């Protein structure tokens, strides 16, 4: 996996909107926060476009990403928000030859799982699962994101990981891959599903009923997509547990799944749709030490 260059003082951050319509006030609030810290922030040409539920046409959202990657003045690419739509731009991105393109920092989560998977499968880039421009950057989320992207932070903690198999207590040292469960599952059968061979599959979800989470996990398993994975970490299930399933909760779903298929699994990690969204590098080795997740190497160069 190729590491991007670290986020240096005064770096140029380009904002793109690969998915749903953006909240301009929220995006510009974070842009101002970043500018106060000395970074230059520019917007893609179509960030505030509107086309049905999307931030502009598919071809235009894709072009903003291509422009950001090809612009030599741009050091990092931050997603404006998630929602839905990133998978729709992948065929447009696939038209380009990315073999000689140097990696840049790409930051986002949720629907950005489609783009994380694209950069990893097509380009072999290390990318960053973390807050987007519409997120709250004023506390630990923003400070952790910048520290990881600058290369100043090589451990995330505290991370309350709970083993779900009594026979396997220690999380293997491995690269993390994955992201949002629904988006990752939607990539099965496409050229963009990342290889999980020797990796920990990290998953998170929002507003999905427990039975739907189970269905997606079963699809991952039955399709062979989890083959070679050394473990599964389910980070957060935000607003997923409902009262109409006889108390069946997502944690139980994941534990039942792990027991059924004897897949080492852990529950709980603050990276997803909850108030704390730690920035996790995808594509480099991590290990769990004490109450921290430690990078074996800097995620940037």
GUSEMAR-132329 format. One record per residue: y, z, x of N, C-alpha, C in turn; residue in one letter. Coordinates in pm, whole numbers, plus 32768, in hexadecimal, padded with zeros to 4 digits. Atoms other than C-alpha are relative to their C-alpha. Layout:
% residues N
YZXYZXYZXA;...
//
This chain:
% residues 301
7F8880008054800080008000807C80008057X;7F84800A7FB5815B7FA5807E806680637FC9X;7F9A7FA08028826480B48079808A7FBF8003X;7F7680307FF983CD80658022805180518064X;7FA67FB47FAB84ED80CE80FE803A80767FB2X;7FCD7F8880408573822980B6808C7FE97FC5X;7F7D8007804186A5825C7FD980668046805BX;7FA17FC97F9F87BB828C80D68086801F7FBCX;7F7C7FE180348919831580A3804A7F7E7FE2X;7FB48077802489ED82167FEC7FAC7F8C7FD2X;8059806E802788BF81487F80802C7FC27F7CX;7FDE804D807988E7803F7E727F8980057FA0X;80667FF58068881F80897D35801F7F9C7F91X;7FEF8060806E87EE7F707C377FB180337F87X;803F7FD5807C87A27FD17AD07FCE7F857FB4X;8039806C805286BA7EEF7A077FC9803D7F81X;80317FD1808286437F09789E7F8C7FA77FD5X;80718058801D84E57E7478857FC5800F7F75X;80457FE0807D84937F067731806280057F8AX;7FB47FF4807D854F7F8C7602809680078016X;7F6E7FFA800186C07F8D75AA802F8083803EX;7FCE7F8C7FB68789807C7682806F80497FB6X;7F907FAF802B88718196762980677FFA8070X;7FA080187F9489A2812A76F2803F80808031X;7FBF7F847FD78A44828176F17FA48052805AX;805E7FB27FAF89098327777B7FEB7FC08089X;801180467F8188D8821D7887807A8016805AX;7F877FF27FAF8A41823478F9801980918029X;7FF77F737FD78A3083B178FE7FB380168082X;804F7FF17F86891A839E7A01803B7FAE8072X;7FBF80507F9989CC82877ABB8073804E8040X;7F927FB07FCB8AFB83697ADD7FCC80738056X;803E7F937FB38A1B84887B577FD57FCD8089X;802B803B7F81898A83A57C6480777FD98057X;7F8980287FB58AE083217CC680468079803DX;7FC47F877FCA8B5E84847CF47FB8802F807EX;804E7FDE7F888A4C84AB7DF880077F94806BX;7FE380627F988ACA83807EB67FB47F7E7FF7X;804B807D800D89E4826E7E3680517F987FB3X;7FC4806E804A8A58811C7DC17F9E7FD67F93X;80568023807189D080C37C6880367F837FBCX;7FDA8078804989D47F6B7BCA7F9B7FE67F92X;8055801E807489467EEB7A827FCD7F708007X;80338087801188637DC17A5280527FB77F96X;7FAB80508059890A7CA679947FDF80157F6DX;802B7FFB808D88447CEC78557FDB808D7FD2X;80287F77802088217E687851802780277F72X;7FD17FD7808488E97E8C77117FEF7F937F97X;801E8066806488677D5476627FAA803C7F91X;80527FD6807287BC7D7575117FBA7F857FC7X;804E8069803F86A47C97748E7F9080447FB2X;805A7FB1805485EC7D35736A7FFC80908036X;80097F777FCD856A7E7E7400800D80058098X;800380087F6E85897E077568808D7FF6803BX;7F80800A7FB886A07E17766A80137F708030X;7FF0808D7FE086CB7C9F765C7F7C7FB47FFBX;80778056800385D97B7C766B7FA280218074X;80627FE67F97849B7B9C773680287FBD8083X;7FDF804C7F87850A7A8F78298079803C8047X;7F887FC67FC4865A7B3A78607FE28088803FX;80257F7E7FC685C57C9378977FB27FEC8081X;804A801F7F8684D67BFC7992805D7FCF806EX;7FA580377F9B85F07B427A418052806E8042X;7FB77F8F7FC486B07C877A737FAC8043806CX;80597FC37F9D85817D137B297FF57FA7807BX;8008805F7F90855A7BDA7C00808080028051X;7F7F7FFD7FBA86CD7BDF7C54800E807F8053X;7FF57F827FB886BA7D4E7CB97FA88000807DX;805A80067F8E858F7D127D9C80367FA3806BX;7FD480677FA1862A7BDE7E3E808B801A8039X;7F797FE47FCF87887C6D7E6C7FF78059807DX;800E7FB07F8587987CE27FD88056807D8002X;7FAA7F89800288A97DDC7F837FC580727FAEX;803C7F9B805887CB7E977E8A7F94804B804DX;80607FAC7FBA87067FBB7F1C7F97803D7FA5X;805C7FBE805D8663804D7DE680167FCA7F74X;7FFC8031808986137FE87C817FD780717FA4X;801C7F95805E862980ED7B6F7FF97FC57F73X;800C802D808A85B180AB7A0C805F804E7FA6X;7FA27FC0805B86A880F478F57FB9805A7F9CX;804E7FB2806085AA816677F37F7B7FBB7FE9X;80838038801F844C812C77707FFE7FC87F73X;80118035808783E280F976097F8E7F9D8000X;806680677FFC832B7FAF7600803E7F7C802DX;7FD580867FDB83497E59769E7FE17FD6808DX;801480237F7482F57E6A78107F8B7FA08014X;8073805A7FF081A27DC277E880247F707FDEX;7FD88087802882527C99774A80447FB28071X;7FBC80477F9383107C4C788C7FA17FDC8072X;805B80177F9081DC7C49796E7FDE7F6C8016X;801B808D7FE681847AD9793580747FB58042X;7F8C803F7FBF82E77A79799B800780288093X;80007FD37F7482D37B4D7AD67F917FBD804FX;807480397FBB817F7AB87B2880177F6F802CX;7FE2808B7FD9821E795E7B4B80347FF88090X;7FC280007F7C82BB79C77C967F998024806BX;80547FDD7F8D821979DE7DEB803A807C8041X;7FCE7F807FD1823E7B4A7E517FC880258088X;804A7FD87F88816E7B3F7F8F8059802A8074X;7FAA7FE27F8D828F7B488085807680587FDBX;7F917FAD802D83747C2A7FBA7FEB808F802FX;80097F767FD283B97D7B8059800F80607F8AX;7FFA7FA2807183847EA77F73808780467FF7X;7F8B7FAD801B84A67F5E7ED47FD580747FA8X;801C7F8E805784AB80AD7E2980067FD27F6FX;7FFE80178090844A80887CBB7FDF80847FBCX;800B7F7D803F847681BC7BDF80017FF37F68X;80057FFC8091841281F57A777F7B803A7FD2X;807E7FCC803582FF827579927FEB7FC67F75X;801C802B8089826B824378377FE07F6B7FFDX;801C80908009827F80CE77E680087FBB8088X;7FFA803A7F7A82CE808F79567F7880008045X;808780067FCB815A80C879937FD37F708013X;8024808E7FF181347F51795C80387FC78081X;7FC380347F8582237F0A7A7B7FC88046807CX;80437FBE7F8F818C80137B5F7F7E7FB78020X;808080447FEC803E7F677B2A80137F758039X;7FE480867FCB80D57E107B6C802080078095X;7FDA7FF77F7281777E7A7CB67F8880258056X;80727FD57FB080367F1E7D277F967F94800CX;806C80637FFD7F427E0A7CC8802C7F7D8040X;7FD180827FCF80177CDB7D1F803F800B808BX;7FB17FF37F8580ED7D617E3C7FCD806A8060X;802D7F947FA9803D7E977EC0806E80608026X;7F8F7FA77FE581787F6C7EA27FE1808F7FD5X;7FF57F77802F819580E47E95807780087FA1X;7F947FF28062826281327D5C800A80927FD5X;7FE17F74801D82EB826E7CBD800580197F69X;80077FD6808C829083087B6D806180737FF0X;7F9B7F98800B83C883C97B11806A7FDC7F9AX;7F9D800D806B850083E77A3980497F7A8001X;7FB4807B801085C182BF79B3809380217FE6X;7F707FEA800B873482907982802780497F81X;7FE17FB7807B872B8316781F7FCD80908005X;80337F787FF3867D8453789A8071805F8029X;7FA27F9B7FD1872E859878EC7FEB80158095X;80087FF47F6F877485927A638048807A8035X;7FA57F987FD0884D86C77A737FB88079803BX;804A7F8E7FCB873987BD7AD27F977FD68065X;806B80187FA085EE87B57B897FD37F6E8001X;802D808B8006859E86547B11804C7FA88062X;7FAF80537FA986BF85AF7BC57FF680298092X;80047FD37F7586B786867CFA7F7A7FE08042X;808380207FC9854186577D287FF27F6B8017X;800A80917FF0855884E07CEF80467FD38080X;7FB6802A7F89866384B67DFA7FBE8033807FX;80417FC87F8885AD859C7EEE7F847FB08025X;8079804F7FE5846984D67ECB80267F768033X;7FD980887FDA851A83867EE680467FFB8088X;7FC27FF97F7B85DE83F680197F9A8022806CX;80647FD47F9F849F847280BD8014808F802CX;7FE57F757FDB852785D880C97F96805F7FC9X;805F7FA88042841586647FE87F757FC5800EX;808B802D7FF282A2864A80367FA0805D7FB7X;80567FAB80538222874B7F3F804580177F7BX;7FCD7FE58085824D87797DC87FC280827FCFX;80387F828031822688D07D33806980517FB7X;808D7FE4801C81D689A17C807FC67F9D7F9BX;8043805B805C80DA88C27BCE7F8680487FC7X;80687FAC803C7FFB897F7AD87F837FB17FDBX;8079804C801B7EB788B97AFC7F8D805D7FDAX;80727FB180317D9089457A377F837FA98003X;807B80507FFF7C3088C47A867FBA80077F78X;8042800680827B768853794C7F697FFB800BX;808F7FF87FE87A1B884279E87FE5807D8055X;801A7F867FB2799989967A5A7FB97FE48084X;804B801F7F8778C388E87B5F80577FC0806DX;7FA680417F9F79EC883A7C0A808980427FF5X;7F837FB580067B1689177C5B806D7FC68059X;7F9D80307FA07BBF88697D8080207F6C7FE9X;7FD4808A80167C8A872E7D3F7FF07FB18082X;8013804C7F847C2186217E3A80837FCB8038X;7F8F80437FC07D1D85A27F357FF07F6A7FEDX;800C808F801F7D63843D7EC580877FCA7FD5X;7F8B8041803B7E6A83417E5F7FFF80167F6AX;7FF47FF880907EEB836C7CFF80287F767FCAX;7FDD807A80477EF982417C11800680237F6CX;80007FEB80907F4182237A9F808A800D7FC6X;7F837FEE80478055829C79BC7FE4801A7F6DX;80117FEC8090806F828678437F7A7FC87FD2X;8087802580287F17827877A47FFE7F827FA9X;80018072805A7F6A8182768E80237F7E8049X;7FD780787FB78019808F77787F937FD78063X;806A80207FA07F0A80A778827F897FC27FB8X;80728036804B7DFB806B777E801C7F727FD1X;7FDE808780307EB57F3876FC7FF37F97806EX;800D805F7F927E937E9B78577F6F7FDF8021X;808C801F7FE87D177E9E78517FE57F6E7FDDX;801E808E80167C9C7D387872806B7FA28031X;7F9680537FC67DE07CBE790E7FF580058098X;80037FF97F6D7E197C717A80804B80778039X;7FA37F9A7FD07F007D9D7A937FC7808E7FF8X;80397F7980047E137EC17A5A7FE3802C808FX;80107FD77F747E1B7F887B9F7F72802D8020X;80817FCE7FD47CE27FD07C6480078098800EX;80067F6E7FF77C82813E7C3F7F97802D8063X;80667FDE7F9D7B7C812E7D4F803680658064X;7FD77F997FA27B9A826E7E18808180477FDCX;7F7F7FC880287CD082D77D537FF0806C7F96X;7FF27FA780737D3683ED7C69804D7FB47F95X;7FBB804280707D91835C7B16805980667FBCX;7FA07FA580407ECE840A7A9E80297FC47F79X;7FDF802E80877F1883F37928805F80627FBDX;7FAC7FAC805780208473783780147FB37F7FX;7FEF80448080806D842A76CD806980477FACX;7F9C7FCA805B816C845F75BA7FE67FCA7F74X;80098023808E814F845E743E7F867FAA7FE0X;807E803F80257FE483F074307FA2806D7FCCX;805C7F9E80397EEE84A773517F898015805CX;80717FE67FA87DC9854D74047F907F997FF4X;806D8061800C7CCC8457737280227F7C8044X;7FD8807B7FBC7D98833573FC7FF680108098X;80127FE57F727D9F83D775537F6D7FF28026X;808F800C7FE57C2483F675407FD57F6D8001X;8027808E80087C02828974DA802B7FB5807DX;7FD180457F887CD2821576017FB1802B807CX;80517FD17F907C1382F076F67F757FBF7FFDX;8083803F800B7ACB8267767080067F6C8026X;7FF1808C7FD97B4E8106769C80097FF18097X;7FFA80037F6E7BA7814E78067F75800E803CX;80867FE77FC97A4981D178417FA17F8B7FE2X;806280658028798280CD777D801F7F768039X;7FDD80807FC27A427FAA78167FE07FFE8095X;80197FF77F7179E380247971807D80148052X;7F817FF77FB97B50805679C9800A807D8055X;7FFC7F847FB37B1581B97A477F9880028071X;806880037F9979F9814D7B2B803E8010808BX;7FCF7FE87F787A3381D07C89806E80678008X;7F997F977FFD7B4182CA7C217FC080848028X;80387F817FD17B0F841A7CCC802D80757FA9X;7FD37F9680577BC284E07BC080657FCE7F9CX;7FA0802280697CA384E07A91805B80787FEDX;7F9E7F97801C7DE285A97A65804E7FD77F83X;7FAF801980777E7A85B979098078805C8006X;7F897FB17FE67FDD8627793C803980447F88X;7FC27FC580768087865977EF7FDA7FAF7F86X;801780418081803F860C7684807080307FA3X;7F877FD380458199862875EE7FFF7FD57F6FX;7FFD8019809081AA864374727F847FB17FD3X;807D80448025803F85D174597FA880547FA3X;80597FAB804E7F9786FC73B5803680117F72X;7FD67FF9808C7FA686ED723A7FAE806B7FB7X;80437F99804D7F3B87DF712D7F977FC77FA1X;805A803D80627E6986E570697F7A7FD8803DX;808080207FC37D4486CD715B7FAF807F801AX;804D7F837FFC7CB48829711E801080478085X;7FE27FB87F857D5B88B472527FD27FBC807FX;802F80497F897CC587AE733C80797FD68053X;7F8D80197FAB7DB6879474617FDA7FA68075X;801A80627F987DDC869B757A7FBA80408078X;80457FBF7F917D74879676817F6A80057FE8X;808F7FFF80227C2787BB75CB7FC57F73800AX;802E808B7FF77C09864075B27FDF7FDD8091X;801380237F727C32861A772A7F8C804F803BX;806F7FB17FCC7B44873777757F7A7FCE7FCDX;807B803680397A3C86AE76877FDA7F7D8046X;801880807FBC7A63855777297FCB8015808CX;802D7FE37F777A3D85E778867F7180348001X;80877FCA8007790686A978227F9B7F947FD7X;8059806980327870858177677FD67FA18070X;801A80657F9A788E849778917FFB803A808DX;80067FBC7F7F788C859A79A880647FC48064X;7F91802F7FAD79DB85247A2F805480798026X;7FA97F907FDA7A98862A7AFC808C7FED7FC6X;7F80800E80477BD4866E7A35805080818009X;7FA37F8F7FFB7D05874E7A3F80697FED7F94X;7F9E8003806D7E0387A679368083803D8031X;7F7D7FC57FE97F7787DF795980417FD18080X;7FAF80287F8C8073873D7A3F80867FD37FC8X;7F7B8018803B81E9872E7A0280377F79802CX;7FCD80887FE8821B85B77A0F7FDF7FAE7F85X;80178049807C8249850178C7807680127FA3X;7F977FFC80678309852B77848034808B7FE3X;7FCC7F7A8013834686A077A0808580128044X;7F7C7FE87FC6848C8740781280017FFA8098X;800A800C7F6E84138754797D7FAD7F868021X;8042807F7FE083B885FF7A0980097FEC8097X;8002800B7F6F835B86147B797FE27F70802AX;801480887FCD836384D37C457F827FFC8056X;8082800A7FBD820484737CB57FF17F76803FX;801C80837FC281C3835F7DB57F757FCE7FD7X;807F803F802280B282717D437FD87FA48072X;803080577F967FE681D97E5B7FF780408088X;80177FB77F827FEA82E37F6C7FAA807A7FE1X;805A7F9180167EFC84047FA0804B80827FE4X;7FCC7F7D80207F4785567F057F8D80627FFEX;80657F97800B7E8E869F7F148040807A7FBFX;7FD27F8880447EA987DD7E497FE98077805BX;80087F917FA27EF689087F24804C80767FC5X;7FC07F8F80417F388A597E8A80317FD97F76X;7FC7802A808180238A0F7D6B80557F83800FX;7FAE80767FE580B888D37E037FA97F83800EX;803B80817FE5806387637E0F80427FCB807EX;7FCB80217F7D808B86FD7F7A7FE47F6E8023X;801380897FD080C3859B7FFC7FC68005808CX;803880047F787FEA854E8127805C7FB6805FX;7FA1804B7FB080FE846881A1807A7FE77FABX;7F87801F804E82618414813B7FE57F847FADX;80158071805A826983258016805F7F8D801FX;7F9F80687FD98389826380B380037FF98098X;7FF8800F7F6F83CC81E18210808F7FF88030X;
//
